[in-house]
Structure formats: C-alpha cells, structure tokens
Amino acid sequence: MNTNPAVVYDACVLYPAPLRDLLVELAGLAQDLDWFRAKWTDEIHDEWIRNLLQNRPDLTRQQVNRTKDLMNRHIDDCLVTGYEHRIESVNLPDENDRHVLAAAIECGASIIVTANLGDFPAETLITSGIKPMTADEFICDLLDTYEDTGEKVLEEAARAIKCRLKNPAMSWSQYFECLESMDGNELTNTVQRLRVIIPAEEIIADDLLFAANAATEGS
C-alpha cells in the first residue's frame, strides 16, 4: 500500500453495518496517522442506502440518513465530486459500476475496496493505477504495511465498536462470528488477526460473562 493513498469504499462494503462501522472507524484513525484517505460519493451512499431500506423495512430513511451524515462528518473531505464527466469513458463489465471507478480516478485513488472483484477486473483498472481489494484483503494489507502500529489501530477500532454495541451487545466471540458471517464480505483473515491481538484470557472471560448474564436473564 502506498503511503496516504485515497481509497474508495464501494457501496457493497458499506451496506453491512458491522463492516461499515469497522471500515469507517479504521478510516478515522488512519486519517490522523496519514495512512489513507477514505472516499465515497453521494451516488455510492444512495446505492447502499437504497438496498438497505429495501431489505430492512424496520429501518427508516431518517435513521439511515443520520448514519450517512455521521460518516461524512467523521471522515475529512470524504465526498468525491466532479467525476461524472469520466463515467462514459470508463469500461467495466457492469455499466452500473462505472461511477465508482470514475470517482476513484477523479480523486486519484489507488484502491477500490469492494466485495465484487469480478466487476472491477484488475487488468482494466491497472491502466489507472488502481487496485481492487476485498475488505478482508485491505485490512490485512494495512496491518502488513504498518507492522509497528497496524495491530494497535485495528484493536482500537474493534474495541471502540464493541463498546458501542448495545442492541444487542456482543461478546468478543459473538463479534468475531458477526464479522466472519457477512455474506460476500467475510472478514476471515481479519478475525484471525484479531484473535491474536485480543488476549485469549479476555475473550474467554468475556464469553463467560455474557453466558452468565444470558442465563440470569433467562431464569
């Protein structure tokens, strides 16, 4: 990974809440360290929000728009604009994805984080100096690039998110299972790294505490 590159998050990695939270949390920490600059567009927002509202009738437009606004405020200069003129000249297997690559070119991104690698062929993107990566690949690449502090940053992000989880709260094992079970966005390797980073005795104690609380609530 180049130092402090622009990185575009595709809608498919912003759709699952656990992945969205982790990627945005990491981006907030990374921007303070000049590691990378997370980018997206209003069109990308519209895509993940539209799909989420279709599949989650329990959510309201107001709730999801609040999440969007929080994301935009959390990450400095995250919105890419002025990319529309590039769309017609972009060639991808799915024309509906052209706006993502156009935005990446416009902001000088070196990476597109996406679950749909087949929609962004590496041989097509290479001419623009852009690499498609899954979220799992991206996070692990971040850890490998910043060996001294990468694991500390991932731990800080994971702990911050876990502390915010209230409905429902999760033990470490439950949180790991959640990250591993996102269809198409499984963070298998990232979770393996987290299982090393978070002390085993803490994971066990946390699991026992949650089990005891569940037993008490059920009695």
N, CA, C and O of each residue as an XYZ file, in Angstrom:
876
protein
N       0.845     -1.203      0.000
C       0.000      0.000      0.000
C       0.878      1.250      0.000
O       1.814      1.361      0.791
N       0.565      2.185     -0.893
C       1.283      3.448     -0.887
C       0.921      4.232      0.370
O      -0.149      4.028      0.944
N       1.801      5.122      0.795
C       1.510      5.904      1.986
C       0.456      6.956      1.676
O       0.541      7.658      0.668
N      -0.532      7.057      2.544
C      -1.613      8.025      2.471
C      -2.335      8.052      1.121
O      -2.544      9.131      0.567
N      -2.718      6.894      0.581
C      -3.459      6.909     -0.681
C      -4.926      7.231     -0.442
O      -5.433      7.079      0.669
N      -5.600      7.674     -1.490
C      -7.053      7.755     -1.444
C      -7.594      6.355     -1.689
O      -7.104      5.636     -2.559
N      -8.602      5.972     -0.922
C      -9.198      4.637     -1.012
C     -10.703      4.801     -1.123
O     -11.337      5.376     -0.238
N     -11.278      4.297     -2.210
C     -12.724      4.412     -2.410
C     -13.421      3.181     -1.841
O     -13.061      2.049     -2.163
N     -14.412      3.411     -0.999
C     -15.248      2.335     -0.471
C     -16.467      2.175     -1.377
O     -17.248      3.112     -1.540
N     -16.629      1.001     -1.960
C     -17.786      0.709     -2.791
C     -19.026      0.525     -1.908
O     -18.907      0.270     -0.709
N     -20.218      0.658     -2.510
C     -21.466      0.547     -1.753
C     -21.617     -0.808     -1.078
O     -22.181     -0.897      0.013
N     -21.116     -1.870     -1.720
C     -21.307     -3.216     -1.180
C     -20.549     -3.449      0.119
O     -20.913     -4.347      0.878
N     -19.505     -2.672      0.400
C     -18.808     -2.821      1.679
C     -19.350     -1.855      2.728
O     -19.004     -1.957      3.905
N     -20.197     -0.920      2.303
C     -20.848     -0.011      3.249
C     -22.235     -0.496      3.635
O     -22.822      0.001      4.596
N     -22.762     -1.462      2.895
C     -24.105     -1.992      3.163
C     -24.188     -2.742      4.505
O     -25.099     -2.459      5.283
N     -23.271     -3.695      4.815
C     -23.395     -4.408      6.107
C     -22.915     -3.511      7.253
O     -21.784     -3.025      7.228
N     -23.756     -3.295      8.236
C     -23.411     -2.389      9.331
C     -22.106     -2.754     10.042
O     -21.310     -1.856     10.316
N     -21.846     -4.041     10.358
C     -20.588     -4.359     11.056
C     -19.351     -3.987     10.242
O     -18.359     -3.506     10.790
N     -19.418     -4.214      8.930
C     -18.269     -3.879      8.086
C     -18.161     -2.378      7.899
O     -17.065     -1.819      7.940
N     -19.287     -1.729      7.696
C     -19.281     -0.270      7.544
C     -18.670      0.386      8.779
O     -17.828      1.277      8.667
N     -19.100     -0.063      9.958
C     -18.571      0.513     11.198
C     -17.060      0.340     11.293
O     -16.347      1.274     11.659
N     -16.571     -0.858     10.962
C     -15.145     -1.125     11.092
C     -14.335     -0.328     10.074
O     -13.299      0.244     10.414
N     -14.803     -0.288      8.828
C     -14.067      0.444      7.796
C     -14.036      1.941      8.075
O     -13.016      2.593      7.852
N     -15.135      2.483      8.558
C     -15.180      3.918      8.845
C     -14.363      4.238     10.099
O     -13.679      5.260     10.157
N     -14.439      3.357     11.104
C     -13.636      3.563     12.315
C     -12.147      3.538     11.977
O     -11.384      4.385     12.441
N     -11.744      2.567     11.172
C     -10.347      2.487     10.743
C      -9.942      3.723      9.940
O      -8.837      4.243     10.095
N     -10.844      4.181      9.089
C     -10.534      5.352      8.268
C     -10.331      6.593      9.125
O      -9.459      7.413      8.838
N     -11.136      6.732     10.178
C     -10.980      7.874     11.064
C      -9.633      7.872     11.769
O      -8.992      8.915     11.900
N      -9.206      6.704     12.221
C      -7.897      6.590     12.863
C      -6.777      6.768     11.846
O      -5.757      7.390     12.142
N      -6.968      6.223     10.652
C      -5.929      6.279      9.622
C      -5.683      7.697      9.128
O      -4.548      8.063      8.823
N      -6.744      8.495      9.050
C      -6.544      9.856      8.544
C      -5.699     10.680      9.513
O      -4.956     11.569      9.097
N      -5.816     10.384     10.794
C      -4.989     11.100     11.780
C      -3.531     10.683     11.702
O      -2.641     11.423     12.121
N      -3.288      9.480     11.157
C      -1.924      8.969     11.024
C      -1.378      9.137      9.605
O      -0.252      8.733      9.316
N      -2.176      9.731      8.731
C      -1.800      9.905      7.314
C      -1.535      8.567      6.628
O      -0.616      8.451      5.818
N      -2.340      7.562      6.953
C      -2.181      6.243      6.331
C      -2.948      6.142      5.028
O      -2.395      5.741      4.004
N      -4.227      6.507      5.064
C      -5.021      6.546      3.839
C      -6.202      7.470      4.056
O      -6.541      7.813      5.189
N      -6.829      7.871      2.948
C      -7.959      8.792      2.992
C      -9.167      8.089      2.376
O      -9.207      7.853      1.169
N     -10.135      7.761      3.199
C     -11.335      7.075      2.711
C     -12.189      8.031      1.888
O     -12.365      9.195      2.246
N     -12.721      7.511      0.770
C     -13.527      8.318     -0.140
C     -14.785      7.554     -0.552
O     -14.792      6.326     -0.630
N     -15.834      8.307     -0.808
C     -17.052      7.776     -1.418
C     -17.783      8.941     -2.055
O     -17.304     10.074     -2.016
N     -18.928      8.675     -2.634
C     -19.709      9.719     -3.296
C     -21.146      9.663     -2.793
O     -21.551      8.706     -2.133
N     -21.903     10.697     -3.113
C     -23.332     10.668     -2.776
C     -24.023      9.539     -3.530
O     -24.987      8.960     -3.030
N     -23.538      9.221     -4.733
C     -24.124      8.132     -5.513
C     -23.862      6.782     -4.841
O     -24.732      5.912     -4.836
N     -22.679      6.610     -4.281
C     -22.373      5.393     -3.527
C     -23.247      5.315     -2.284
O     -23.777      4.253     -1.960
N     -23.398      6.433     -1.589
C     -24.317      6.477     -0.445
C     -25.720      6.040     -0.867
O     -26.337      5.194     -0.220
N     -26.211      6.622     -1.949
C     -27.571      6.326     -2.406
C     -27.750      4.832     -2.671
O     -28.810      4.266     -2.403
N     -26.694      4.199     -3.204
C     -26.788      2.788     -3.559
C     -26.918      1.898     -2.333
O     -27.807      1.049     -2.274
N     -26.030      2.087     -1.344
C     -26.109      1.201     -0.176
C     -27.345      1.502      0.670
O     -27.920      0.598      1.277
N     -27.750      2.759      0.708
C     -28.944      3.127      1.475
C     -30.197      2.548      0.818
O     -31.066      2.018      1.510
N     -30.297      2.643     -0.491
C     -31.458      2.100     -1.206
C     -31.601      0.596     -0.963
O     -32.693      0.104     -0.677
N     -30.488     -0.122     -1.082
C     -30.525     -1.573     -0.870
C     -30.842     -1.929      0.577
O     -31.567     -2.888      0.842
N     -30.300     -1.161      1.505
C     -30.547     -1.434      2.919
C     -32.019     -1.229      3.266
O     -32.607     -2.053      3.967
N     -32.614     -0.153      2.789
C     -34.010      0.118      3.094
C     -34.939     -0.906      2.446
O     -36.006     -1.206      2.982
N     -34.538     -1.440      1.301
C     -35.332     -2.484      0.655
C     -35.342     -3.767      1.478
O     -36.356     -4.461      1.550
N     -34.204     -4.076      2.100
C     -34.065     -5.334      2.831
C     -34.317     -5.214      4.326
O     -34.436     -6.224      5.020
N     -34.400     -3.981      4.828
C     -34.631     -3.760      6.259
C     -35.806     -2.800      6.451
O     -35.602     -1.617      6.720
N     -37.027     -3.303      6.315
C     -38.192     -2.425      6.456
C     -38.343     -1.845      7.867
O     -39.126     -0.919      8.078
N     -37.589     -2.392      8.834
C     -37.644     -1.864     10.192
C     -36.874     -0.559     10.340
O     -37.025      0.146     11.337
N     -36.046     -0.239      9.344
C     -35.268      0.994      9.385
C     -35.991      2.103      8.639
O     -36.710      1.846      7.673
N     -35.799      3.324      9.087
C     -36.404      4.475      8.418
C     -35.343      5.235      7.628
O     -34.148      5.137      7.910
N     -35.795      5.984      6.644
C     -34.884      6.836      5.872
C     -34.156      7.815      6.787
O     -32.976      8.097      6.581
N     -34.844      8.329      7.785
C     -34.220      9.277      8.709
C     -33.070      8.630      9.471
O     -32.018      9.245      9.644
N     -33.260      7.402      9.927
C     -32.203      6.703     10.663
C     -30.965      6.490      9.786
O     -29.836      6.720     10.219
N     -31.195      6.055      8.565
C     -30.070      5.748      7.679
C     -29.381      7.027      7.219
O     -28.158      7.057      7.083
N     -30.146      8.068      6.982
C     -29.534      9.349      6.607
C     -28.674      9.894      7.737
O     -27.661     10.551      7.493
N     -29.076      9.622      8.972
C     -28.254     10.056     10.113
C     -26.909      9.337     10.090
O     -25.872      9.945     10.356
N     -26.927      8.030      9.768
C     -25.676      7.285      9.637
C     -24.808      7.882      8.539
O     -23.604      8.061      8.722
N     -25.416      8.189      7.405
C     -24.674      8.804      6.301
C     -24.038     10.121      6.733
O     -22.866     10.367      6.446
N     -24.794     10.957      7.414
C     -24.273     12.255      7.845
C     -23.127     12.089      8.847
O     -22.147     12.833      8.803
N     -23.255     11.113      9.746
C     -22.184     10.859     10.707
C     -20.912     10.410      9.995
O     -19.814     10.822     10.366
N     -21.056      9.570      8.978
C     -19.903      9.120      8.201
C     -19.214     10.303      7.535
O     -17.991     10.433      7.586
N     -20.009     11.160      6.913
C     -19.439     12.300      6.201
C     -18.727     13.266      7.138
O     -17.732     13.887      6.764
N     -19.242     13.389      8.361
C     -18.596     14.281      9.330
C     -17.357     13.648      9.954
O     -16.416     14.347     10.332
N     -17.364     12.318     10.057
C     -16.262     11.617     10.727
C     -14.999     11.597      9.878
O     -13.892     11.620     10.415
N     -15.152     11.554      8.562
C     -14.001     11.452      7.662
C     -13.824     12.763      6.913
O     -14.748     13.219      6.238
N     -12.656     13.371      7.022
C     -12.385     14.648      6.372
C     -12.405     14.493      4.846
O     -11.840     13.546      4.299
N     -13.063     15.435      4.175
C     -13.018     15.521      2.703
C     -13.298     14.170      2.051
O     -12.592     13.759      1.130
N     -14.324     13.487      2.532
C     -14.584     12.124      2.060
C     -15.365     12.073      0.757
O     -15.256     11.094      0.019
N     -16.146     13.096      0.456
C     -17.011     13.055     -0.719
C     -16.263     13.453     -1.987
O     -15.656     14.522     -2.057
N     -16.317     12.582     -2.978
C     -15.734     12.872     -4.295
C     -16.820     13.495     -5.152
O     -17.930     12.969     -5.240
N     -16.500     14.616     -5.784
C     -17.435     15.285     -6.688
C     -16.728     15.548     -8.021
O     -15.510     15.399     -8.121
N     -17.476     15.930     -9.014
C     -16.898     16.296    -10.299
C     -16.366     15.133    -11.115
O     -15.543     15.328    -12.010
N     -16.830     13.923    -10.818
C     -16.347     12.730    -11.518
C     -17.256     12.309    -12.665
O     -16.893     11.447    -13.466
N     -18.436     12.914    -12.746
C     -19.462     12.435    -13.677
C     -18.998     12.453    -15.136
O     -19.400     11.601    -15.928
N     -18.155     13.420    -15.486
C     -17.720     13.516    -16.886
C     -16.840     12.340    -17.303
O     -16.615     12.132    -18.495
N     -16.344     11.574    -16.343
C     -15.473     10.438    -16.642
C     -16.255      9.138    -16.888
O     -15.711      8.181    -17.438
N     -17.506      9.109    -16.489
C     -18.264      7.846    -16.489
C     -18.360      7.232    -17.882
O     -18.160      6.027    -18.035
N     -18.658      8.025    -18.888
C     -18.863      7.495    -20.234
C     -17.604      6.854    -20.810
O     -17.699      5.960    -21.651
N     -16.435      7.295    -20.372
C     -15.182      6.764    -20.912
C     -14.666      5.550    -20.156
O     -13.651      4.962    -20.529
N     -15.376      5.175    -19.083
C     -14.962      4.032    -18.264
C     -15.605      2.760    -18.800
O     -16.797      2.738    -19.107
N     -14.809      1.704    -18.908
C     -15.297      0.420    -19.423
C     -15.195     -0.640    -18.336
O     -14.100     -0.996    -17.900
N     -16.366     -1.145    -17.900
C     -16.425     -2.193    -16.885
C     -17.481     -3.214    -17.289
O     -18.378     -2.898    -18.070
N     -17.384     -4.443    -16.762
C     -18.388     -5.466    -17.099
C     -19.825     -5.035    -16.799
O     -20.740     -5.339    -17.566
N     -20.021     -4.332    -15.691
C     -21.341     -3.837    -15.317
C     -21.322     -2.313    -15.408
O     -20.593     -1.651    -14.669
N     -22.117     -1.766    -16.307
C     -22.128     -0.319    -16.502
C     -22.530      0.434    -15.239
O     -22.150      1.589    -15.048
N     -23.299     -0.228    -14.380
C     -23.744      0.431    -13.156
C     -22.617      0.677    -12.167
O     -22.797      1.412    -11.196
N     -21.451      0.069    -12.400
C     -20.305      0.267    -11.512
C     -19.355      1.348    -12.015
O     -18.378      1.685    -11.345
N     -19.640      1.885    -13.183
C     -18.694      2.831    -13.772
C     -18.505      4.082    -12.918
O     -17.422      4.666    -12.897
N     -19.552      4.488    -12.220
C     -19.441      5.696    -11.393
C     -18.417      5.515    -10.277
O     -17.784      6.484     -9.858
N     -18.247      4.283     -9.789
C     -17.285      4.026     -8.711
C     -15.857      4.212     -9.228
O     -15.045      4.892     -8.601
N     -15.563      3.606    -10.373
C     -14.232      3.761    -10.953
C     -13.990      5.205    -11.381
O     -12.885      5.722    -11.217
N     -15.004      5.853    -11.923
C     -14.851      7.256    -12.325
C     -14.491      8.124    -11.123
O     -13.643      9.011    -11.223
N     -15.135      7.869     -9.992
C     -14.830      8.628     -8.776
C     -13.418      8.334     -8.291
O     -12.707      9.230     -7.835
N     -13.014      7.057     -8.394
C     -11.660      6.678     -7.968
C     -10.605      7.378     -8.815
O      -9.591      7.843     -8.294
N     -10.845      7.453    -10.112
C      -9.899      8.146    -10.999
C      -9.867      9.633    -10.667
O      -8.802     10.248    -10.616
N     -11.046     10.198    -10.444
C     -11.139     11.638    -10.178
C     -10.363     12.034     -8.928
O      -9.713     13.080     -8.916
N     -10.416     11.223     -7.881
C      -9.737     11.592     -6.627
C      -8.327     11.012     -6.523
O      -7.657     11.181     -5.504
N      -7.877     10.330     -7.578
C      -6.518      9.776     -7.571
C      -6.361      8.605     -6.626
O      -5.294      8.415     -6.042
N      -7.409      7.821     -6.469
C      -7.353      6.672     -5.558
C      -6.432      5.591     -6.101
O      -6.271      5.445     -7.312
N      -5.837      4.841     -5.197
C      -5.012      3.705     -5.596
C      -5.711      2.382     -5.304
O      -5.253      1.331     -5.751
N      -6.817      2.422     -4.556
C      -7.523      1.200     -4.164
C      -9.032      1.441     -4.209
O      -9.515      2.504     -3.817
N      -9.767      0.441     -4.692
C     -11.211      0.379     -4.525
C     -11.497     -0.829     -3.645
O     -11.146     -1.955     -3.998
N     -12.131     -0.599     -2.504
C     -12.489     -1.695     -1.605
C     -13.896     -2.149     -1.978
O     -14.853     -1.381     -1.874
N     -14.017     -3.403     -2.415
C     -15.279     -3.911     -2.931
C     -15.401     -5.403     -2.675
O     -14.399     -6.109     -2.568
N     -16.628     -5.874     -2.579
C     -16.860     -7.319     -2.488
C     -16.957     -7.939     -3.871
O     -16.909     -9.160     -4.014
N     -17.093     -7.097     -4.888
C     -17.331     -7.578     -6.244
C     -16.089     -7.402     -7.113
O     -16.058     -6.550     -8.000
N     -15.072     -8.211     -6.850
C     -13.823     -8.087     -7.598
C     -14.035     -8.340     -9.086
O     -13.357     -7.740     -9.921
N     -14.976     -9.227     -9.422
C     -15.230     -9.520    -10.825
C     -15.778     -8.342    -11.600
O     -15.651     -8.283    -12.823
N     -16.390     -7.399    -10.891
C     -16.926     -6.205    -11.550
C     -15.859     -5.144    -11.777
O     -16.089     -4.162    -12.482
N     -14.696     -5.347    -11.178
C     -13.583     -4.406    -11.332
C     -12.324     -5.187    -11.729
O     -11.411     -5.334    -10.916
N     -12.265     -5.691    -12.971
C     -11.124     -6.519    -13.384
C      -9.799     -5.795    -13.196
O      -9.637     -4.648    -13.612
N      -8.858     -6.481    -12.566
C      -7.555     -5.873    -12.283
C      -6.873     -5.404    -13.554
O      -6.211     -4.366    -13.560
N      -7.033     -6.175    -14.649
C      -6.367     -5.804    -15.903
C      -6.961     -4.524    -16.488
O      -6.290     -3.821    -17.244
N      -8.210     -4.216    -16.146
C      -8.830     -2.972    -16.610
C      -8.402     -1.801    -15.741
O      -8.119     -0.714    -16.245
N      -8.356     -2.026    -14.437
C      -8.031     -0.946    -13.513
C      -6.556     -0.581    -13.510
O      -6.192      0.535    -13.139
N      -5.704     -1.517    -13.920
C      -4.259     -1.284    -13.803
C      -3.809     -0.083    -14.614
O      -2.843      0.586    -14.250
N      -4.505      0.196    -15.719
C      -4.125      1.352    -16.544
C      -4.344      2.664    -15.798
O      -3.736      3.684    -16.123
N      -5.223      2.626    -14.790
C      -5.474      3.819    -13.977
C      -4.681      3.800    -12.680
O      -4.796      4.718    -11.868
N      -3.871      2.752    -12.480
C      -3.085      2.643    -11.258
C      -3.920      2.333    -10.038
O      -3.548      2.679     -8.917
N      -5.058      1.677    -10.254
C      -5.992      1.380     -9.166
C      -6.084     -0.130     -8.979
O      -6.124     -0.882     -9.953
N      -6.118     -0.568     -7.729
C      -6.199     -1.990     -7.416
C      -7.511     -2.291     -6.693
O      -7.823     -1.628     -5.704
N      -8.285     -3.273     -7.157
C      -9.469     -3.684     -6.413
C      -9.078     -4.649     -5.300
O      -8.257     -5.542     -5.511
N      -9.656     -4.475     -4.126
C      -9.362     -5.335     -2.992
C     -10.636     -5.597     -2.210
O     -11.495     -4.722     -2.102
N     -10.762     -6.803     -1.662
C     -11.850     -7.054     -0.720
C     -11.529     -6.332      0.587
O     -10.388     -5.937      0.826
N     -12.541     -6.167      1.422
C     -12.313     -5.519      2.718
C     -11.323     -6.320      3.552
O     -10.478     -5.744      4.237
N     -11.423     -7.642      3.499
C     -10.518     -8.502      4.261
C      -9.081     -8.315      3.781
O      -8.162     -8.202      4.593
N      -8.890     -8.283      2.477
C      -7.552     -8.060      1.914
C      -7.037     -6.677      2.294
O      -5.869     -6.518      2.649
N      -7.903     -5.689      2.219
C      -7.496     -4.320      2.503
C      -7.032     -4.156      3.948
O      -5.986     -3.559      4.205
N      -7.808     -4.686      4.886
C      -7.454     -4.546      6.295
C      -6.155     -5.283      6.605
O      -5.295     -4.763      7.317
N      -6.015     -6.493      6.071
C      -4.783     -7.258      6.324
C      -3.579     -6.600      5.668
O      -2.477     -6.640      6.216
N      -3.776     -5.995      4.505
C      -2.690     -5.263      3.850
C      -2.280     -4.065      4.696
O      -1.101     -3.720      4.781
N      -3.266     -3.442      5.315
C      -2.976     -2.323      6.207
C      -2.109     -2.785      7.378
O      -1.157     -2.104      7.759
N      -2.443     -3.939      7.941
C      -1.664     -4.486      9.049
C      -0.242     -4.817      8.622
O       0.708     -4.580      9.368
N      -0.099     -5.363      7.428
C       1.230     -5.737      6.943
C       2.070     -4.512      6.578
O       3.292     -4.530      6.725
N       1.416     -3.452      6.104
C       2.142     -2.238      5.716
C       2.658     -1.493      6.939
O       3.781     -0.990      6.949
N       1.824     -1.429      7.966
C       2.192     -0.685      9.177
C       2.385     -1.681     10.316
O       1.577     -1.752     11.242
N       3.464     -2.443     10.231
C       3.699     -3.542     11.160
C       3.773     -3.083     12.606
O       3.299     -3.782     13.502
N       4.352     -1.934     12.839
C       4.572     -1.495     14.218
C       3.285     -1.060     14.912
O       3.107     -1.312     16.103
N       2.402     -0.420     14.184
C       1.212      0.164     14.805
C      -0.096     -0.340     14.223
O      -1.156     -0.035     14.770
N      -0.065     -1.100     13.135
C      -1.289     -1.558     12.484
C      -2.195     -2.342     13.412
O      -3.405     -2.119     13.441
N      -1.610     -3.263     14.172
C      -2.426     -4.085     15.064
C      -3.031     -3.247     16.186
O      -4.159     -3.500     16.611
N      -2.294     -2.257     16.665
C      -2.827     -1.380     17.711
C      -4.023     -0.588     17.197
O      -5.003     -0.388     17.915
N      -3.936     -0.140     15.949
C      -5.028      0.631     15.364
C      -6.254     -0.251     15.157
O      -7.373      0.169     15.451
N      -6.057     -1.471     14.653
C      -7.171     -2.396     14.474
C      -7.812     -2.726     15.820
O      -9.037     -2.782     15.930
N      -6.986     -2.943     16.842
C      -7.514     -3.228     18.171
C      -8.322     -2.047     18.693
O      -9.403     -2.231     19.252
N      -7.805     -0.841     18.513
C      -8.516      0.346     18.983
C      -9.869      0.473     18.284
O     -10.875      0.796     18.916
N      -9.886      0.218     16.985
C     -11.133      0.309     16.225
C     -12.133     -0.743     16.690
O     -13.308     -0.440     16.898
N     -11.666     -1.982     16.855
C     -12.557     -3.070     17.265
C     -13.100     -2.832     18.668
O     -14.281     -3.068     18.921
N     -12.258     -2.370     19.578
C     -12.723     -2.120     20.948
C     -13.740     -0.977     20.980
O     -14.725     -1.046     21.714
N     -13.507      0.064     20.194
C     -14.441      1.190     20.165
C     -15.813      0.744     19.676
O     -16.839      1.135     20.231
N     -15.819     -0.075     18.634
C     -17.089     -0.557     18.079
C     -17.791     -1.478     19.071
O     -18.993     -1.343     19.302
N     -17.046     -2.411     19.656
C     -17.650     -3.359     20.591
C     -18.275     -2.626     21.789
O     -19.331     -3.021     22.282
N     -17.627     -1.582     22.238
C     -18.173     -0.811     23.363
C     -19.473     -0.104     22.989
O     -20.323      0.135     23.847
N     -19.625      0.227     21.712
C     -20.831      0.920     21.260
C     -22.002     -0.027     21.030
O     -23.152      0.410     20.982
N     -21.722     -1.320     20.887
C     -22.779     -2.279     20.590
C     -23.684     -2.467     21.813
O     -23.257     -2.974     22.850
N     -24.919     -2.052     21.666
C     -25.866     -2.130     22.790
C     -27.103     -2.949     22.447
O     -27.721     -3.536     23.336
N     -27.467     -2.996     21.181
C     -28.736     -3.627     20.816
C     -28.577     -4.518     19.582
O     -28.983     -4.130     18.486
N     -27.983     -5.719     19.750
C     -27.590     -6.277     21.049
C     -26.106     -6.038     21.333
O     -25.311     -5.798     20.425
N     -25.761     -6.112     22.616
C     -24.356     -6.155     22.993
C     -23.797     -7.513     22.575
O     -24.545     -8.481     22.439
N     -22.487     -7.582     22.371
C     -21.867     -8.827     21.921
C     -20.608     -9.121     22.718
O     -19.867     -8.218     23.103
N     -20.386    -10.406     22.955
C     -19.089    -10.828     23.488
C     -18.082    -10.760     22.349
O     -18.448    -10.560     21.190
N     -16.815    -10.929     22.690
C     -15.798    -10.937     21.632
C     -16.076    -12.042     20.621
O     -15.987    -11.810     19.415
N     -16.407    -13.219     21.086
C     -16.650    -14.336     20.169
C     -17.853    -14.062     19.274
O     -17.837    -14.393     18.088
N     -18.884    -13.464     19.834
C     -20.060    -13.119     19.039
C     -19.714    -12.059     17.994
O     -20.183    -12.118     16.857
N     -18.894    -11.096     18.388
C     -18.476    -10.052     17.444
C     -17.636    -10.654     16.316
O     -17.827    -10.317     15.148
N     -16.718    -11.536     16.666
C     -15.900    -12.188     15.641
C     -16.770    -12.992     14.681
O     -16.570    -12.952     13.467
N     -17.729    -13.717     15.231
C     -18.625    -14.512     14.387
C     -19.415    -13.614     13.443
O     -19.656    -13.973     12.290
N     -19.812    -12.460     13.930
C     -20.537    -11.498     13.108
C     -19.677    -11.038     11.928
O     -20.162    -10.953     10.800
N     -18.418    -10.745     12.188
C     -17.511    -10.296     11.132
C     -17.204    -11.403     10.129
O     -16.917    -11.128      8.964
N     -17.265    -12.648     10.579
C     -16.955    -13.772      9.702
C     -18.152    -14.246      8.887
O     -17.993    -15.026      7.948
N     -19.345    -13.782      9.235
C     -20.553    -14.351      8.624
C     -21.263    -13.402      7.670
O     -22.397    -13.669      7.271
N     -20.620    -12.296      7.294
C     -21.230    -11.366      6.348
C     -21.112    -11.933      4.945
O     -20.007    -12.043      4.414
N     -22.214    -12.287      4.346
C     -22.221    -12.955      3.052
C     -21.550    -12.096      1.987
O     -22.014    -11.002      1.667
N     -20.442    -12.615      1.442
C     -19.706    -11.898      0.418
C     -18.665    -10.940      0.954
O     -17.808    -10.469      0.207
N     -18.733    -10.647      2.239
C     -17.794     -9.705      2.861
C     -17.132    -10.305      4.103
O     -16.756     -9.579      5.023
N     -16.994    -11.622      4.122
C     -16.452    -12.288      5.301
C     -15.034    -11.801      5.627
O     -14.158    -11.787      4.762
N     -14.829    -11.413      6.862
C     -13.503    -10.943      7.301
C     -12.744    -12.083      7.985
O     -12.331    -11.965      9.138
N     -12.571    -13.172      7.265
C     -11.972    -14.375      7.848
C     -10.558    -14.123      8.347
O     -10.233    -14.456      9.487
N      -9.719    -13.541      7.510
C      -8.320    -13.317      7.887
C      -8.183    -12.197      8.910
O      -7.319    -12.247      9.786
N      -9.030    -11.200      8.793
C      -9.006    -10.110      9.774
C      -9.345    -10.638     11.169
O      -8.709    -10.261     12.153
N     -10.340    -11.505     11.245
C     -10.716    -12.083     12.544
C      -9.596    -12.950     13.102
O      -9.357    -12.954     14.310
N      -8.910    -13.682     12.233
C      -7.761    -14.465     12.696
C      -6.718    -13.560     13.342
O      -6.126    -13.912     14.363
N      -6.501    -12.407     12.749
C      -5.538    -11.462     13.324
C      -6.065    -10.903     14.645
O      -5.303    -10.738     15.598
N      -7.363    -10.613     14.704
C      -7.938    -10.078     15.933
C      -7.875    -11.083     17.072
O      -7.697    -10.703     18.229
N      -8.020    -12.360     16.752
C      -7.950    -13.394     17.787
C      -6.546    -13.478     18.399
O      -6.379    -13.958     19.520
N      -5.569    -13.020     17.672
C      -4.201    -12.964     18.207
C      -3.991    -11.666     18.990
O      -3.322    -11.648     20.024
N      -4.577    -10.582     18.474
C      -4.394     -9.267     19.090
C      -5.099     -9.175     20.441
O      -4.514     -8.706     21.418
N      -6.353     -9.623     20.498
C      -7.111     -9.572     21.753
C      -6.671    -10.746     22.626
O      -6.734    -11.889     22.174
N      -6.230    -10.505     23.857
C      -5.750    -11.595     24.713
C      -6.783    -12.707     24.874
O      -7.966    -12.440     25.084
N      -6.326    -13.957     24.776
C      -7.227    -15.107     24.841
C      -7.992    -15.135     26.162
O      -9.173    -15.479     26.190
N      -7.323    -14.776     27.252
C      -7.991    -14.816     28.551
C      -9.119    -13.780     28.617
O     -10.124    -13.995     29.293
N      -8.948    -12.664     27.918
C     -10.007    -11.657     27.877
C     -11.205    -12.170     27.085
O     -12.352    -11.963     27.481
N     -10.940    -12.836     25.970
C     -12.026    -13.393     25.148
C     -12.818    -14.420     25.952
O     -14.049    -14.412     25.941
N     -12.098    -15.313     26.656
C     -12.760    -16.359     27.446
C     -13.592    -15.742     28.567
O     -14.743    -16.124     28.777
N     -13.002    -14.787     29.284
C     -13.721    -14.142     30.392
C     -14.951    -13.406     29.893
O     -15.998    -13.421     30.540
N     -14.823    -12.773     28.759
C     -15.940    -12.032     28.173
C     -17.067    -12.984     27.771
O     -18.241    -12.702     28.011
N     -16.703    -14.108     27.162
C     -17.703    -15.109     26.777
C     -18.433    -15.662     28.005
O     -19.653    -15.829     27.985
N     -17.681    -15.944     29.070
C     -18.284    -16.471     30.292
C     -19.240    -15.460     30.922
O     -20.308    -15.823     31.414
N     -18.845    -14.193     30.900
C     -19.688    -13.142     31.464
C     -20.997    -13.026     30.696
O     -22.069    -12.922     31.293
N     -20.905    -13.044     29.367
C     -22.119    -12.946     28.550
C     -23.010    -14.166     28.751
O     -24.235    -14.048     28.798
N     -22.387    -15.346     28.871
C     -23.167    -16.573     29.097
C     -23.869    -16.516     30.445
O     -25.023    -16.928     30.567
N     -23.173    -16.006     31.459
C     -23.773    -15.913     32.792
C     -24.923    -14.907     32.799
O     -25.959    -15.146     33.419
N     -24.738    -13.784     32.108
C     -25.810    -12.790     32.040
C     -27.023    -13.317     31.304
O     -28.162    -13.040     31.680
N     -26.769    -14.090     30.238
C     -27.869    -14.672     29.474
C     -28.638    -15.680     30.319
O     -29.866    -15.743     30.257
N     -27.909    -16.470     31.112
C     -28.546    -17.459     31.976
C     -29.389    -16.779     33.047
O     -30.477    -17.247     33.384
N     -28.876    -15.666     33.582
C     -29.614    -14.931     34.605
C     -30.901    -14.334     34.042
O     -31.956    -14.392     34.674
N     -30.797    -13.759     32.843
C     -31.953    -13.152     32.208
C     -33.014    -14.189     31.842
O     -34.210    -13.900     31.824
N     -32.539    -15.422     31.547
C     -33.471    -16.456     31.128
C     -34.103    -17.224     32.275
O     -35.037    -17.998     32.067
N     -33.600    -17.015     33.482
C     -34.130    -17.760     34.643
C     -35.349    -17.078     35.240
O     -35.915    -17.569     36.216
